Amino acid sequence: MVGSSPSRPKKKPVERYHHGDLRRALLDEALRTIQAHGANHLTLRAVGGRLGVSRSALYRHFADKQALLAAAACEGFRMLRQAVADAWEHNGHGRTGFEAMAKSYVQFAVAHPSHYRVMFGGFIESATKDEDLMGEARAAFQVLVDAIVDQQNNGLIRRDDPVLIARFTWALVHGISMLVIDGQLRETGQREAVEQYAIERIRTSLAAVV
């Protein structure tokens, strides 16, 4: 055996993904896919394939497509809650803060359309069984309810059921948000005009009854 070179152990295939936070990378890639092709075309295997990671690595973070979508929705509701809460706090509460919340809501949808579509698109089966997702969704809605109750306590708006008022307000800003991210308000100034008109109508319809 003199002159022969010792056999070397075979190297394991090197995955293309080398960063530390694989879960974050998978979520970001999923959001890019949703933005480009829609949530219906999302598959866990394709997301992993684009990052060059093994199936076993995928399943350590997400059991299936539903788990990946739920994670995106959870993150979306968490960011939305923070955005509207910040708008309320930074604009001094009251009518000004409430109107800032409405604008912030639309701005969030425009800035994060993939999150927004997953949050409200009905893509997550048995969403009500996901405690984390439902907790984040309720927390985001509660910020709106709390702002309404605060205004009622200060005599600024009518004392109707605060949850019903919240749903009414949400319906308006959600509708505007969907029109914007679907490209239905493209003309210059259209979005701003609709936003302002909706805010004025909200202000008028919720005015405290003297």
C-alpha positions in Angstrom: 0.0 0.0 0.0 3.1 2.2 -0.2 2.4 5.4 -2.2 -1.4 5.2 -1.9 -3.1 8.1 -0.4 -5.4 7.5 2.6 -9.1 7.7 1.8 -10.8 10.9 3.0 -14.3 11.0 4.6 -16.9 12.4 2.3 -17.9 15.9 3.0 -21.6 16.6 3.8 -23.4 18.7 1.2 -23.1 22.3 2.2 -26.4 24.2 2.4 -26.5 27.6 0.8 -28.0 29.1 3.9 -25.3 30.2 6.4 -26.9 32.8 8.5 -27.9 32.4 12.1 -31.6 33.1 12.2 -33.2 30.5 9.9 -36.7 31.0 11.2 -36.5 34.7 10.3 -35.1 33.9 6.9 -37.9 31.5 6.2 -40.5 34.0 7.3 -39.0 36.7 5.1 -38.8 34.5 2.1 -42.4 33.4 2.6 -43.5 37.1 2.8 -41.6 37.8 -0.5 -43.4 34.9 -2.1 -46.8 36.1 -0.9 -46.1 39.5 -2.3 -45.0 38.2 -5.7 -47.4 35.3 -6.2 -50.0 35.3 -3.4 -50.5 33.1 -0.3 -52.1 30.3 -2.4 -48.8 29.7 -4.2 -46.8 29.4 -1.0 -45.2 26.1 -0.1 -42.9 25.3 2.7 -40.7 23.2 0.5 -40.3 25.9 -2.1 -39.4 28.5 0.5 -36.7 26.1 1.9 -35.5 25.3 -1.6 -34.9 29.0 -2.4 -32.8 29.3 0.8 -31.0 26.0 0.1 -31.9 24.3 3.4 -32.9 20.7 4.1 -36.4 19.6 4.9 -35.4 18.6 8.4 -34.1 22.1 9.0 -37.4 23.5 7.8 -39.5 21.3 10.1 -37.5 22.3 13.1 -39.1 25.8 12.7 -42.4 25.2 11.0 -44.4 22.0 10.9 -46.2 23.0 7.7 -47.4 25.8 5.6 -50.2 26.7 8.1 -47.6 27.2 10.8 -45.6 29.5 8.6 -48.7 31.5 7.7 -49.7 31.7 11.3 -46.3 33.1 12.2 -46.6 35.8 9.6 -50.0 36.7 10.8 -48.9 36.8 14.4 -46.0 39.1 13.5 -48.4 41.3 11.5 -50.9 41.8 14.3 -48.0 42.5 16.7 -46.6 45.2 14.4 -50.1 46.6 13.7 -50.8 46.9 17.4 -47.6 48.8 18.0 -48.2 51.1 15.1 -51.7 52.2 16.1 -50.7 52.4 19.8 -47.8 54.6 18.9 -50.0 56.8 16.8 -52.4 57.2 19.8 -49.7 58.0 22.3 -47.6 60.3 20.1 -50.6 62.4 19.1 -51.9 63.2 22.5 -54.9 60.8 22.6 -58.3 62.3 22.0 -59.7 63.0 18.6 -56.3 63.8 17.1 -54.8 60.6 18.4 -57.8 58.6 17.2 -57.5 60.0 13.7 -53.8 59.4 13.7 -54.6 55.7 14.5 -56.8 55.5 11.4 -54.0 56.8 9.2 -51.5 54.6 10.8 -53.6 51.6 10.2 -53.7 52.2 6.4 -50.0 53.1 6.4 -49.3 49.7 8.0 -51.2 47.8 5.4 -49.4 49.7 2.6 -46.0 49.1 4.1 -46.7 45.4 4.9 -49.1 44.1 2.3 -48.0 40.5 2.6 -48.5 40.4 6.3 -51.9 42.2 5.9 -53.2 39.7 3.3 -52.3 36.8 5.5 -53.8 38.4 8.6 -57.2 39.0 6.9 -57.3 36.8 3.9 -58.7 33.6 5.4 -55.7 31.5 4.5 -55.1 30.1 7.9 -57.2 27.0 8.7 -58.6 26.7 12.2 -57.0 30.1 13.1 -59.2 30.3 16.2 -57.3 27.3 17.6 -54.0 29.1 17.4 -53.7 30.8 20.8 -50.7 32.9 19.9 -52.4 34.2 16.8 -55.7 34.9 18.4 -54.0 36.6 21.3 -52.1 39.0 19.0 -55.3 39.7 17.0 -57.3 40.5 20.1 -54.6 42.7 21.5 -54.4 44.7 18.3 -58.2 45.2 18.3 -58.2 46.1 22.0 -56.0 49.1 21.4 -58.8 50.5 19.3 -61.5 49.7 21.8 -59.4 51.2 24.6 -59.0 54.4 22.6 -62.7 54.6 22.1 -63.5 54.1 25.8 -61.0 56.8 26.7 -62.7 59.3 24.4 -66.1 58.3 25.8 -64.9 58.8 29.3 -63.8 62.3 28.3 -67.1 63.2 26.7 -65.6 63.3 23.2 -67.7 60.6 21.4 -71.1 59.1 21.8 -71.6 56.3 24.4 -72.6 53.5 22.0 -71.2 50.1 22.5 -67.4 50.6 22.2 -66.8 47.3 20.5 -69.4 48.1 17.9 -67.8 51.5 17.3 -64.5 49.8 17.0 -65.8 47.4 14.4 -67.4 50.2 12.5 -64.1 52.2 12.5 -62.2 49.1 11.6 -64.5 48.3 8.7 -63.9 51.7 7.1 -60.1 51.7 7.5 -59.8 48.0 6.5 -61.8 48.7 3.3 -59.6 51.6 2.4 -56.5 49.6 3.1 -57.6 46.8 0.8 -58.4 49.2 -2.0 -55.0 50.8 -1.7 -52.9 47.5 -1.6 -55.0 46.1 -4.5 -54.1 49.2 -6.6 -57.7 50.6 -6.7 -56.7 54.1 -5.5 -53.8 54.8 -7.9 -54.6 58.3 -9.1 -52.6 61.1 -7.4 -54.3 62.2 -4.2 -57.1 59.6 -4.4 -56.0 57.7 -1.3 -55.5 60.8 0.8 -58.9 62.2 -0.2 -60.7 59.0 0.7 -58.8 58.7 4.0 -59.6 62.3 4.9 -63.3 61.9 4.0 -63.6 58.7 6.0 -61.9 60.4 9.0 -64.3 63.3 8.8 -67.3 60.9 8.6 -66.1 59.0 11.5 -65.7 62.2 13.5 -69.2 63.4 12.6 -70.9 60.0 13.2 -69.2 59.5 16.6 -69.6 63.0 17.9 -71.0 63.0 21.5 -74.7 63.6 21.7 -75.3 66.8 23.6 
